[in-house]
């Protein structure tokens, strides 16, 4: 009977419990956000123009399909993705009700109400010019509604049970790092506007905006920071490779990372609105290797003790973090406005909540939100390290992130050539608070991995030693009979078998 390796089975996390009421609240909040961003935000801020219902209905019936060029594809994709959460939340609110009439009935009701909501918002946009109302956007958002229903059904019936089972088997860290890796690859390929037609492909190849280092027009320190940030983003992907390939050598894991990084980098060359840079391939490979090395060094380490050890470095790390934060936001330059100049240059529309969502493309908005979230996540990490393993500090993390983010945006308002974005403080609050709340569970996952990898390595070493021993010592698998009295003891014995 083959011996089984000793496995460390951590206590599985409690399952996330979402009820119909939770999804109903999420649906209402998300619908309000869509209404606000679709009606209240515009080039001139809130711009309501009263027209009669008959005139609005005439304009609504006159909307048509517009043949757009390839440069409009990112906006079309963004409109499609915007309604995926809306229909997904609403379908969850209906499907999880105890009195639900079935999944098919909930899906039909969700799709119908979602399309009615989309049409109602588009009709209301006619009162807030110059909002664009076309069949293109209605079709995109309707497709998003269908994808939202499908996504929830897939997640609820297949994905979520599989992930819970993996957590019960002690693979929680692989789940978290795998999810991050998928989102990272999607981030590299945003906004997904691939060159599909021969004309787009020829135009992209003829004027490929490939650079050596990103951040053209900025100083060398800022451009170097962009390269390092791009490399650091792939460190968790390297950790994922190490966790899912515990028995593979370092070189094989790095080769796996390269086999994923290279295709993504090549595909990004054909993203119409992307500007790839040559050092990304080197930096991302280095980040993958660093992540693998980190997980190898983590084997057998007592992370409970290291929690308190790392907490001692926070007073030194925090000033360094502030300097990097100022550098990333372009504040470490000599030119400044005085207070009067800053007020004169300030556009009052920038103070409107979420106004930056309109003036920038939706892909750039999503990218800026992700970057801002990551920039302020270290606040939650450092406060968690200092406050203790189970202490409360999410509110303080959010407050500190709010103060720092407001200071940065005010600083950007006083810098020539920079534009403040007062949506960032909301994202900063979310980044710091969510990270603080997630740190205890994430730290435990790394603790589990450190113990598990050590036990599996110990079993592998013992099995290898046993194998070497059995290749040297002769073993007869059958029981030996005693020689009979008078037997010839000098006869050649039967060949014995080896266990290899």
C-alpha positions as CSV (number, residue, x, y, z in Angstrom):
1,X,0.0,0.0,0.0
2,X,1.5,3.3,-1.1
3,X,2.1,5.8,1.8
4,X,0.5,9.1,1.5
5,X,2.3,12.4,2.1
6,X,1.5,14.1,5.4
7,X,-0.7,17.1,4.4
8,X,-1.5,20.1,6.5
9,X,-5.2,20.7,6.3
10,X,-6.0,24.2,7.6
11,X,-9.4,25.1,9.0
12,X,-11.5,26.0,5.9
13,X,-12.8,29.6,5.8
14,X,-16.4,30.2,6.5
15,X,-18.4,30.3,3.3
16,X,-19.5,33.7,2.1
17,X,-23.3,34.0,2.6
18,X,-25.1,36.3,0.2
19,X,-28.8,36.4,0.4
20,X,-31.4,37.8,-2.0
21,X,-31.6,41.0,0.1
22,X,-27.9,41.6,-0.3
23,X,-28.1,41.3,-4.1
24,X,-31.2,43.6,-4.0
25,X,-29.2,46.3,-2.2
26,X,-26.3,45.9,-4.6
27,X,-28.7,46.2,-7.5
28,X,-30.2,49.4,-6.2
29,X,-26.9,51.0,-5.5
30,X,-25.4,50.1,-8.9
31,X,-28.5,51.3,-10.7
32,X,-28.3,54.6,-8.9
33,X,-24.6,54.9,-9.9
34,X,-25.5,54.2,-13.6
35,X,-28.3,56.8,-13.5
36,X,-26.0,59.4,-11.9
37,X,-23.1,58.8,-14.3
38,X,-25.5,58.7,-17.3
39,X,-27.5,61.9,-16.6
40,X,-25.6,64.1,-14.1
41,X,-22.2,63.9,-15.7
42,X,-21.4,65.7,-18.9
43,X,-19.1,68.2,-20.6
44,X,-20.8,71.0,-18.7
45,X,-21.7,69.1,-15.6
46,X,-25.4,68.9,-14.9
47,X,-27.0,70.2,-18.1
48,X,-30.8,69.7,-18.1
49,X,-32.7,71.0,-21.1
50,X,-36.5,70.8,-20.7
51,X,-38.4,69.4,-23.7
52,X,-41.9,68.1,-24.1
53,X,-42.5,64.4,-23.7
54,X,-43.7,64.2,-27.3
55,X,-40.5,65.8,-28.6
56,X,-38.4,63.4,-26.5
57,X,-40.4,60.4,-27.8
58,X,-39.9,61.6,-31.4
59,X,-36.1,61.9,-30.8
60,X,-36.1,58.5,-29.1
61,X,-37.8,56.8,-32.1
62,X,-35.3,58.5,-34.4
63,X,-32.2,56.9,-32.9
64,X,-30.3,54.8,-35.3
65,X,-27.2,52.6,-35.7
66,X,-24.0,54.5,-36.4
67,X,-21.1,53.1,-38.3
68,X,-18.1,53.9,-36.0
69,X,-14.5,53.5,-36.7
70,X,-12.2,51.1,-34.7
71,X,-11.3,53.9,-32.3
72,X,-14.8,53.7,-30.8
73,X,-14.6,50.0,-30.0
74,X,-13.2,50.5,-26.5
75,X,-16.2,52.7,-25.6
76,X,-18.6,50.1,-27.0
77,X,-16.9,47.3,-25.0
78,X,-17.0,49.5,-21.9
79,X,-20.7,50.1,-22.3
80,X,-21.2,46.3,-22.7
81,X,-19.3,45.6,-19.5
82,X,-21.1,48.3,-17.5
83,X,-24.4,46.4,-17.4
84,X,-22.9,43.0,-16.5
85,X,-22.9,43.7,-12.8
86,X,-26.4,45.2,-12.9
87,X,-28.1,42.2,-14.4
88,X,-26.0,39.8,-12.4
89,X,-27.0,41.4,-9.1
90,X,-30.6,41.6,-10.1
91,X,-30.7,38.0,-11.2
92,X,-29.1,37.0,-7.9
93,X,-31.8,38.9,-6.0
94,X,-34.5,37.0,-7.9
95,X,-32.9,33.5,-8.2
96,X,-32.0,33.3,-4.4
97,X,-35.5,34.1,-3.2
98,X,-37.3,31.2,-1.4
99,X,-40.4,31.9,-3.4
100,X,-38.5,31.9,-6.8
101,X,-40.4,30.2,-9.6
102,X,-37.2,28.8,-11.1
103,X,-34.0,29.9,-12.8
104,X,-35.5,30.2,-16.2
105,X,-38.3,32.5,-14.9
106,X,-35.8,34.6,-13.0
107,X,-33.5,34.9,-16.1
108,X,-36.4,36.0,-18.3
109,X,-37.6,38.6,-15.8
110,X,-34.1,39.9,-15.2
111,X,-33.4,40.3,-18.9
112,X,-36.7,42.0,-19.5
113,X,-36.4,44.5,-16.7
114,X,-32.7,45.2,-17.5
115,X,-33.5,46.1,-21.1
116,X,-36.4,48.3,-19.9
117,X,-34.0,50.0,-17.5
118,X,-31.4,50.6,-20.3
119,X,-34.1,52.1,-22.6
120,X,-35.4,54.3,-19.8
121,X,-31.9,55.7,-19.1
122,X,-31.3,56.3,-22.8
123,X,-34.7,58.1,-23.1
124,X,-33.8,60.2,-20.0
125,X,-30.4,61.1,-21.6
126,X,-32.3,63.1,-24.3
127,X,-33.1,65.7,-21.6
128,X,-29.4,66.0,-20.8
129,X,-27.6,67.0,-24.1
130,X,-25.1,66.4,-25.5
131,X,-25.3,62.8,-24.4
132,X,-25.0,60.3,-27.2
133,X,-28.0,57.9,-27.7
134,X,-27.5,55.3,-30.5
135,X,-28.5,51.8,-31.2
136,X,-24.9,50.9,-30.8
137,X,-24.9,51.6,-27.1
138,X,-28.3,50.0,-26.5
139,X,-27.1,46.8,-28.2
140,X,-23.9,46.8,-26.2
141,X,-25.6,47.3,-22.9
142,X,-28.2,44.6,-23.8
143,X,-25.5,42.2,-24.6
144,X,-24.0,43.0,-21.2
145,X,-27.3,42.2,-19.5
146,X,-27.3,38.7,-21.1
147,X,-23.6,38.2,-20.1
148,X,-24.5,39.3,-16.5
149,X,-27.2,36.6,-16.2
150,X,-24.9,34.0,-17.6
151,X,-22.0,35.0,-15.4
152,X,-24.1,34.7,-12.2
153,X,-25.4,31.3,-13.2
154,X,-21.9,30.1,-14.0
155,X,-20.5,31.5,-10.8
156,X,-23.3,30.3,-8.5
157,X,-23.6,26.8,-9.9
158,X,-20.0,25.9,-10.9
159,X,-17.3,28.4,-10.0
160,X,-18.3,29.1,-6.4
161,X,-18.7,25.4,-5.4
162,X,-15.3,24.6,-7.0
163,X,-13.6,27.4,-5.2
164,X,-15.1,26.4,-1.8
165,X,-13.9,22.9,-2.4
166,X,-10.4,24.1,-3.2
167,X,-10.4,26.1,0.1
168,X,-11.4,23.0,2.0
169,X,-8.5,21.1,0.4
170,X,-6.1,23.8,1.6
171,X,-5.7,25.5,-1.8
172,X,-7.0,28.9,-0.8
173,X,-3.8,30.7,-1.7
174,X,-3.9,29.2,-5.2
175,X,-7.5,30.5,-5.6
176,X,-6.5,34.0,-4.5
177,X,-3.3,34.2,-6.6
178,X,-5.0,32.6,-9.6
179,X,-7.8,35.2,-9.5
180,X,-5.2,38.0,-9.3
181,X,-3.3,36.5,-12.2
182,X,-6.4,36.4,-14.4
183,X,-7.2,40.0,-13.6
184,X,-3.6,41.0,-14.2
185,X,-3.6,39.5,-17.7
186,X,-6.9,41.2,-18.4
187,X,-5.4,44.5,-17.2
188,X,-2.5,44.1,-19.6
189,X,-4.9,43.7,-22.5
190,X,-7.3,46.5,-21.7
191,X,-9.3,47.9,-23.4
192,X,-9.5,44.8,-25.5
193,X,-9.7,46.7,-28.8
194,X,-7.7,44.2,-30.9
195,X,-6.8,44.9,-34.5
196,X,-9.3,42.6,-36.2
197,X,-9.7,43.9,-39.7
198,X,-6.8,43.8,-42.3
199,X,-6.9,47.6,-42.4
200,X,-6.5,48.0,-38.7
201,X,-3.8,45.4,-38.6
202,X,-1.8,47.1,-41.4
203,X,-2.2,50.5,-39.7
204,X,-1.1,49.1,-36.4
205,X,2.0,47.4,-37.8
206,X,3.0,50.5,-39.9
207,X,2.8,52.9,-36.9
208,X,3.5,50.6,-33.9
209,X,4.0,52.9,-30.9
210,X,6.7,50.7,-29.3
211,X,9.0,52.4,-26.8
212,X,11.8,51.2,-24.7
213,X,10.6,52.8,-21.4
214,X,7.1,54.0,-20.7
215,X,6.2,57.6,-19.5
216,X,7.5,59.7,-22.4
217,X,7.8,63.3,-21.3
218,X,8.5,62.6,-17.7
219,X,11.7,62.6,-15.7
220,X,13.9,59.5,-15.4
221,X,12.9,58.7,-11.8
222,X,9.2,58.6,-12.8
223,X,9.8,56.4,-15.8
224,X,12.0,54.0,-13.8
225,X,9.2,53.8,-11.2
226,X,6.7,52.8,-14.0
227,X,9.0,50.0,-15.1
228,X,9.4,48.7,-11.5
229,X,5.7,48.9,-10.9
230,X,5.0,46.9,-14.0
231,X,7.5,44.3,-12.9
232,X,6.1,44.2,-9.3
233,X,2.6,43.5,-10.7
234,X,3.8,40.1,-11.9
235,X,5.2,39.0,-8.5
236,X,1.9,37.4,-7.3
237,X,1.7,35.6,-10.6
238,X,5.1,34.0,-9.9
239,X,3.8,33.1,-6.4
240,X,0.8,31.4,-8.1
241,X,3.1,29.3,-10.3
242,X,5.1,28.3,-7.3
243,X,2.0,27.3,-5.3
244,X,0.5,25.3,-8.2
245,X,3.8,23.6,-9.1
246,X,5.3,22.8,-5.7
247,X,7.3,19.8,-7.0
248,X,8.8,21.5,-10.0
249,X,12.3,23.0,-10.1
250,X,12.9,26.7,-10.3
251,X,13.8,26.7,-13.9
252,X,10.6,24.9,-15.0
253,X,8.5,27.4,-13.1
254,X,10.2,30.4,-14.6
255,X,9.7,28.8,-18.1
256,X,6.0,28.5,-17.3
257,X,6.0,32.2,-16.4
258,X,7.7,33.2,-19.6
259,X,5.3,31.0,-21.6
260,X,2.5,33.2,-20.2
261,X,4.2,36.6,-20.2
262,X,5.4,36.4,-23.8
263,X,2.0,35.7,-25.5
264,X,0.3,38.4,-23.5
265,X,3.0,40.9,-24.5
266,X,2.8,39.9,-28.1
267,X,-1.0,40.3,-28.1
268,X,-0.7,43.7,-26.5
269,X,1.2,44.8,-29.6
270,X,-2.1,44.5,-31.5
271,X,-4.2,46.5,-29.0
272,X,-5.1,49.6,-30.9
273,X,-5.1,52.0,-28.0
274,X,-2.1,50.5,-26.1
275,X,1.5,51.7,-26.1
276,X,3.7,48.7,-25.2
277,X,7.3,49.1,-24.2
278,X,10.2,46.8,-24.7
279,X,11.4,46.5,-21.1
280,X,8.1,45.0,-20.1
281,X,9.1,41.6,-21.2
282,X,12.3,41.7,-19.1
283,X,10.6,43.3,-16.1
284,X,7.6,41.0,-16.0
285,X,9.9,37.9,-16.3
286,X,12.0,39.3,-13.4
287,X,8.8,39.8,-11.4
288,X,7.7,36.2,-12.0
289,X,11.1,34.9,-10.9
290,X,11.0,37.0,-7.8
291,X,7.6,35.7,-6.9
292,X,8.7,32.1,-7.3
293,X,11.8,32.8,-5.2
294,X,9.8,34.4,-2.5
295,X,7.5,31.4,-2.1
296,X,10.5,29.1,-2.0
297,X,12.0,31.2,0.8
298,X,8.7,31.1,2.6
299,X,8.8,27.3,3.2
300,X,8.9,26.4,6.8
301,X,8.9,30.0,8.0
302,X,6.9,31.0,11.1
303,X,4.9,33.9,9.8
304,X,3.2,34.5,13.2
305,X,6.6,35.7,14.5
306,X,7.4,37.5,11.3
307,X,4.2,39.5,11.7
308,X,5.7,41.3,14.7
309,X,9.1,41.5,13.1
310,X,7.7,43.2,10.0
311,X,5.7,45.6,12.1
312,X,9.0,47.1,13.4
313,X,9.9,48.2,9.9
314,X,6.7,50.2,9.3
315,X,8.0,53.5,10.8
316,X,10.8,53.3,8.2
317,X,8.7,52.1,5.4
318,X,6.0,54.7,5.7
319,X,8.2,57.8,4.9
320,X,9.6,55.9,1.9
321,X,6.0,55.1,0.8
322,X,5.1,58.8,1.0
323,X,8.0,59.7,-1.2
324,X,7.1,57.1,-3.8
325,X,3.5,58.2,-3.7
326,X,4.5,61.8,-4.3
327,X,6.8,60.7,-7.1
328,X,4.1,58.6,-8.8
329,X,1.7,61.6,-8.8
330,X,4.2,64.1,-10.2
331,X,4.6,66.2,-7.1
332,X,8.4,66.1,-6.8
333,X,9.1,69.0,-9.2
334,X,10.1,72.6,-8.7
335,X,7.3,74.5,-10.4
336,X,4.2,75.3,-8.3
337,X,1.2,77.6,-8.5
338,X,0.4,80.0,-5.7
339,X,-3.0,79.8,-4.1
340,X,-4.6,82.4,-6.4
341,X,-3.2,80.8,-9.6
342,X,-4.4,77.4,-8.5
343,X,-7.9,78.7,-7.8
344,X,-8.0,80.5,-11.2
345,X,-6.9,77.3,-13.0
346,X,-9.3,75.0,-11.1
347,X,-12.3,73.9,-13.2
348,X,-15.3,73.7,-10.8
349,X,-16.6,70.7,-12.8
350,X,-13.7,68.7,-11.4
351,X,-15.3,69.0,-7.9
352,X,-18.3,67.1,-9.1
353,X,-18.2,63.6,-7.8
354,X,-17.2,61.0,-10.4
355,X,-16.9,63.7,-13.1
356,X,-13.7,62.2,-14.3
357,X,-15.6,59.1,-15.3
358,X,-17.1,61.1,-18.2
359,X,-14.3,63.2,-19.5
360,X,-11.9,60.2,-19.8
361,X,-12.6,57.0,-21.7
362,X,-14.1,54.2,-19.7
363,X,-11.0,52.1,-20.2
364,X,-8.7,54.8,-18.8
365,X,-11.2,55.3,-15.9
366,X,-11.0,51.7,-15.0
367,X,-7.2,51.7,-15.3
368,X,-6.9,54.8,-13.1
369,X,-9.2,53.3,-10.5
370,X,-7.2,50.1,-10.3
371,X,-3.9,51.9,-10.0
372,X,-5.3,54.2,-7.3
373,X,-6.6,51.2,-5.4
374,X,-3.2,49.6,-5.5
375,X,-1.4,52.8,-4.6
376,X,-3.3,53.2,-1.3
377,X,-3.5,49.5,-0.4
378,X,-0.1,49.6,1.5
379,X,-1.8,51.9,4.0
380,X,-4.1,49.1,5.1
381,X,-1.1,46.7,5.2
382,X,1.1,48.9,7.3
383,X,-1.7,49.8,9.8
384,X,-2.6,46.2,10.1
385,X,1.0,45.2,10.9
386,X,1.2,47.9,13.6
387,X,-2.3,47.5,15.2
388,X,-2.1,43.7,15.7
389,X,-3.5,40.6,14.1
390,X,-7.1,40.9,15.2
391,X,-7.4,44.6,16.0
392,X,-9.7,47.0,14.4
393,X,-8.3,49.6,12.1
394,X,-10.3,49.7,8.8
395,X,-11.8,53.0,9.7
396,X,-8.5,54.6,10.6
397,X,-7.0,53.1,7.4
398,X,-9.8,54.7,5.3
399,X,-9.4,58.1,7.2
400,X,-5.6,58.2,6.6
401,X,-6.0,57.2,2.9
402,X,-8.6,60.0,2.6
403,X,-6.3,62.6,4.1
404,X,-3.3,61.6,1.9
405,X,-5.4,61.4,-1.3
406,X,-7.0,64.8,-0.7
407,X,-3.5,66.2,-0.1
408,X,-2.2,64.7,-3.3
409,X,-5.1,66.0,-5.4
410,X,-4.7,69.5,-3.9
411,X,-1.0,69.3,-4.7
412,X,-1.8,68.3,-8.3
413,X,-4.2,71.3,-8.5
414,X,-1.2,73.5,-7.6
415,X,1.2,72.0,-10.2
416,X,1.3,73.3,-13.7
417,X,0.3,70.7,-16.3
418,X,-1.4,68.4,-13.8
419,X,-5.1,67.9,-13.3
420,X,-6.6,66.8,-10.0
421,X,-9.2,64.0,-9.8
422,X,-11.4,64.2,-6.8
423,X,-12.8,60.8,-7.5
424,X,-9.5,59.2,-6.4
425,X,-10.2,59.8,-2.6
426,X,-13.2,57.5,-2.8
427,X,-11.1,54.8,-4.4
428,X,-8.3,55.4,-1.9
429,X,-10.7,54.9,1.0
430,X,-11.9,51.6,-0.5
431,X,-8.3,50.4,-1.2
432,X,-7.0,51.0,2.3
433,X,-10.1,49.7,4.2
434,X,-10.5,46.6,2.0
435,X,-6.9,45.7,2.3
436,X,-6.9,46.0,6.1
437,X,-9.9,43.8,6.3
438,X,-8.4,41.2,4.0
439,X,-5.0,41.0,5.6
440,X,-5.8,38.5,8.4
441,X,-7.3,35.9,6.0
442,X,-4.5,36.5,3.4
443,X,-1.8,36.2,6.1
444,X,-3.3,32.9,7.2
445,X,-3.3,31.6,3.7
446,X,0.5,32.2,3.5
447,X,1.0,30.6,6.9
448,X,-0.8,27.5,5.6
449,X,1.3,27.4,2.5
450,X,4.5,27.7,4.4
451,X,3.6,24.7,6.6
452,X,2.2,22.6,3.8
453,X,5.1,23.1,1.5
454,X,7.5,22.2,4.2
455,X,5.6,18.9,5.1
456,X,5.4,17.9,1.4
457,X,9.1,18.6,0.9
458,X,10.0,16.6,4.0
459,X,7.9,13.7,2.7
460,X,9.7,13.9,-0.7
461,X,13.1,13.8,1.0
462,X,12.2,10.8,3.1
463,X,10.8,8.9,0.1
464,X,13.9,9.7,-1.9
465,X,16.2,8.4,0.9
466,X,14.1,5.2,1.2
467,X,14.3,4.7,-2.5
468,X,18.1,5.0,-2.4
469,X,18.3,2.6,0.5
470,X,16.2,0.0,-1.3
471,X,18.3,0.2,-4.5
472,X,21.3,-0.9,-2.5
473,X,19.9,-3.5,-0.1
474,X,18.7,-6.8,-1.5
475,X,15.2,-7.6,-0.4
476,X,13.4,-10.9,-1.0
477,X,9.7,-10.2,-1.1
478,X,8.8,-13.9,-0.4
479,X,9.2,-15.5,3.1
480,X,12.3,-17.8,3.3
481,X,11.9,-21.5,4.2
482,X,14.3,-23.1,6.6
483,X,16.7,-25.6,4.9
484,X,16.0,-29.2,5.4
485,X,18.3,-31.4,7.3
486,X,20.9,-32.8,5.0
487,X,20.4,-30.3,2.3
488,X,23.4,-29.0,0.3
489,X,24.1,-25.6,1.8
490,X,26.7,-24.8,-0.9
491,X,24.2,-24.7,-3.8
492,X,23.7,-21.4,-5.6
493,X,20.7,-19.6,-4.2
494,X,17.8,-18.4,-6.3
495,X,18.3,-14.8,-7.7
496,X,16.7,-12.3,-5.4
497,X,14.6,-9.4,-6.6
498,X,15.4,-5.7,-6.1
499,X,12.9,-3.0,-5.2
500,X,13.8,0.1,-7.2
